[in-house]
């Protein structure tokens, strides 16, 4: 899945990226605090490991 970096929030050991995708809308991604991602970057995504999904009203999807 292709994504565009819209927001990068550096929070010490972690960074949070808000990504825009055509397939899934907005995705929030936790990345390493030393990420080189910048707003406007185009990145590819592949799912592996843990995934936590929520509805627009912030209810967890199990």
C-alpha positions as a printed Julia matrix, in Angstrom:
62×3 Matrix{Float64}:
   0.0    0.0    0.0
   1.36   3.46  -0.86
   1.12   6.32   1.63
   2.02  10.0    1.87
   3.48  11.34   5.12
   1.22  14.17   6.31
   2.45  14.73   9.89
   5.59  13.69  11.82
   5.55  13.94  15.6
   8.91  13.29  17.3
   8.43  12.08  20.88
  11.85  10.93  22.09
  12.24   7.17  21.58
   9.23   7.05  19.22
   7.87   9.09  16.37
   4.26   9.07  15.24
   3.49   9.52  11.55
   0.08  10.33  10.16
  -0.15   8.85   6.7
  -2.7    9.37   3.97
  -3.65   6.38   1.8
  -6.21   5.86  -0.94
  -7.07   2.34   0.25
  -7.43   2.91   4.02
  -7.73   6.66   4.54
  -5.62   8.03   7.41
  -3.23   5.73   9.28
  -1.24   6.58  12.41
   2.06   4.74  12.53
   4.5    4.47  15.44
   8.09   4.51  14.19
  11.57   4.71  15.67
  12.37   8.1   17.19
  15.23   8.52  14.71
  13.02   8.16  11.63
  14.13  10.13   8.6
  10.54  10.45   7.32
   9.49  13.98   6.44
   6.15  15.56   5.53
   5.53  15.01   1.83
   7.52  11.76   1.61
   5.9    8.89  -0.28
   6.38   5.53   1.41
   5.25   1.95   0.9
   3.52   0.01   3.7
   3.33  -3.7    4.41
   1.6   -5.08   7.5
   3.57  -7.28   9.88
   3.51  -7.72  13.64
   0.84  -6.12  15.8
  -1.94  -4.03  14.33
  -4.4   -2.02  16.43
  -7.43  -0.79  14.49
 -10.13   1.68  15.59
 -13.34   3.09  14.13
 -13.79   6.82  13.52
 -15.51   7.02  16.94
 -12.34   5.5   18.5
 -13.85   2.11  19.33
 -11.37  -0.76  19.03
 -11.92  -3.21  16.19
 -11.11  -6.76  17.26
